[in-house]
Amino acid sequence: MPFLKTGLAIPIYAINAELEIIKANETAKLVLASAQTILDVIEEESRPKAVMNLLRFEPIKALEINVLSSSGSIVLADLYVAWSEGEIGEVLIIEKDKAVEKVSEQLISLRTRLNDTNFELLEAKENAEELLHENIKLSSPFIEVTDAIALIPIYGGLDQTKTELIAAKLSQRAFLSEVETLILDFTAVGHIEQSGLEGLESLLKVLQLLGFNVVIAGLHPQHVKEWNDMEFTLEIRFMKSLKAAMEKLLAVQHP
């Protein structure tokens, strides 16, 4: 008998075709009313439903009934039955409250795990954003070479997010300085996305509106192609390399 051999701490009975109890495990004897038949365990109003289902001699899954506890109280429970070929039925009774309590505990545990996961994801997102902002600061430093010239070397690839962050930082830093010419060095720039070029154009417009002379240095051949595809209308000076730009500008300052 599979139920009786499991050692489960829930009431389990073996009954015959007359619904008489042949055997009961220790839990059944302790927690439910003492009985000669399985119907003695079941509360009176639930007996007709139990009899109708039991006498079909078919498996029963979670038939909701009221049962009598050993103290005489009425307990809501689920009844399960499995019949063998010899018309021996194994009856398993699980208190409804315990089943609900178990599910509730599982739901609470799952909710707690989800909340912890959500918090961890939020914390990871905030850390990633903080690292991104820090990376932007390091990838576009503002270096005042002379009283009139500032160098802004840019590192890595450029996309919309990065150019927007660079624009916000650079326009503010340039406005607070007293320099006249800004050199944007693209020597260490990788791939420039279309959105990055659009963001760059907006940045250059802002810098020109603020009255700065802008020099672009160190564009790679691929950058030049991408730049031309954008058809910029801004008047910007281009230098082949940072070295050439510095020599040209310093020569103008100190002829």
SVG drawing of the C-alpha trace seen along z (x, -y; Angstrom):
<svg xmlns="http://www.w3.org/2000/svg" viewBox="-26 -86 83 95">
<polyline fill="none" stroke="black" stroke-width="0.4" points="0.0,0.0 1.9,-3.1 0.4,-5.6 0.8,-3.6 4.4,-2.8 5.5,-6.4 5.7,-7.4 3.9,-10.6 2.8,-12.6 -0.8,-12.8 -3.8,-10.6 -3.9,-7.5 -6.4,-4.7 -6.8,-1.4 -10.5,-0.6 -12.5,2.2 -15.4,2.1 -17.8,1.7 -15.8,-1.4 -14.6,0.3 -11.2,-0.7 -8.7,2.2 -5.7,0.3 -4.8,-3.3 -1.4,-4.9 -0.4,-6.4 -1.1,-10.0 -4.7,-9.0 -5.2,-7.5 -3.8,-10.6 -5.4,-13.5 -8.8,-12.2 -11.8,-10.7 -11.6,-7.0 -13.6,-5.1 -14.7,-1.7 -15.5,-2.9 -14.2,-5.8 -17.5,-7.5 -17.1,-7.7 -14.2,-10.1 -16.3,-12.3 -18.6,-14.9 -22.3,-14.1 -23.2,-16.7 -20.2,-15.6 -21.0,-11.9 -23.4,-11.8 -20.8,-13.4 -18.1,-11.1 -20.2,-7.9 -21.2,-8.9 -17.6,-9.4 -16.1,-6.5 -18.5,-3.8 -17.5,-4.6 -14.3,-2.8 -12.4,-5.3 -9.4,-7.5 -10.4,-10.7 -8.2,-13.8 -8.8,-16.5 -12.5,-15.9 -13.3,-18.7 -15.0,-17.4 -15.4,-18.1 -13.7,-15.6 -13.8,-15.1 -10.7,-15.6 -9.8,-13.5 -11.0,-16.3 -14.4,-16.4 -13.9,-19.6 -14.8,-19.9 -11.9,-20.3 -12.0,-21.2 -9.9,-18.8 -9.1,-17.3 -9.7,-13.6 -7.7,-11.5 -8.4,-7.8 -6.5,-5.2 -8.1,-1.8 -6.3,1.5 -7.6,4.4 -8.8,6.2 -11.1,3.2 -8.9,2.1 -8.8,-1.7 -6.1,-3.9 -7.5,-7.1 -5.3,-10.1 -6.8,-13.1 -5.0,-16.5 -6.3,-19.3 -7.2,-22.2 -5.7,-24.8 -2.4,-23.1 -2.5,-22.9 -3.3,-26.6 -0.7,-27.4 1.9,-25.5 1.0,-27.3 1.0,-30.6 4.4,-30.0 5.7,-29.1 4.2,-32.3 5.7,-34.4 9.1,-32.8 8.8,-33.4 7.7,-37.0 10.7,-37.6 13.1,-36.1 11.5,-38.2 11.8,-41.4 15.5,-40.5 16.1,-39.9 14.4,-43.2 16.5,-45.1 19.7,-43.4 18.8,-44.3 18.0,-47.9 21.3,-48.1 23.2,-46.6 21.5,-49.1 22.4,-52.0 26.0,-50.8 26.2,-50.3 24.9,-53.9 27.4,-55.3 30.2,-53.4 29.0,-54.7 29.0,-58.3 32.5,-57.8 33.7,-56.2 32.4,-59.3 34.3,-61.6 37.5,-59.7 36.9,-59.3 36.7,-63.1 38.9,-65.1 39.2,-68.9 42.8,-69.8 43.8,-73.5 47.0,-73.5 47.4,-77.3 45.3,-80.2 43.5,-80.2 43.6,-76.5 41.9,-73.4 42.4,-69.8 39.5,-67.3 40.8,-63.8 37.9,-61.4 38.2,-57.6 36.2,-54.6 33.1,-54.3 30.4,-57.0 26.7,-56.4 23.8,-58.7 24.0,-58.1 27.8,-58.8 27.7,-61.9 24.8,-63.3 26.8,-62.8 30.0,-64.2 28.0,-67.2 26.5,-68.0 29.9,-67.8 31.9,-69.5 29.7,-72.5 29.5,-73.3 33.3,-72.9 34.1,-75.0 31.7,-77.8 33.4,-78.1 36.9,-78.3 38.5,-81.3 39.8,-79.5 38.9,-80.4 39.8,-77.3 38.8,-73.7 40.6,-70.8 38.5,-67.6 41.0,-64.7 39.5,-61.6 42.7,-59.6 41.5,-57.1 37.8,-56.9 36.5,-53.6 33.2,-53.1 30.9,-56.1 27.2,-55.2 24.7,-57.3 23.1,-58.5 26.6,-59.3 27.2,-61.6 23.9,-63.3 24.7,-63.9 28.2,-65.2 26.7,-67.7 24.4,-69.1 27.5,-69.4 29.4,-71.3 26.5,-73.7 26.3,-74.5 30.1,-75.1 30.0,-77.4 27.0,-79.3 29.1,-79.8 31.7,-81.5 34.4,-78.8 36.6,-78.0 36.4,-74.2 39.2,-72.1 38.7,-68.4 41.9,-66.4 42.8,-62.7 39.9,-61.5 40.3,-58.0 39.4,-57.4 36.2,-55.6 35.3,-58.6 35.8,-61.0 33.4,-58.9 30.8,-58.8 31.3,-62.5 30.7,-63.3 27.6,-61.2 26.1,-63.4 26.6,-66.5 27.5,-68.8 26.9,-72.5 29.1,-73.8 32.3,-75.7 34.8,-73.5 38.6,-73.3 40.0,-69.8 43.6,-68.7 45.1,-65.4 46.6,-64.8 46.7,-66.2 50.4,-67.0 49.6,-69.1 46.8,-70.9 49.0,-71.8 51.9,-73.0 49.5,-75.1 47.7,-76.7 50.8,-77.4 52.5,-78.9 49.7,-81.3 49.9,-82.3 53.6,-82.6 54.8,-83.6"/>
</svg>
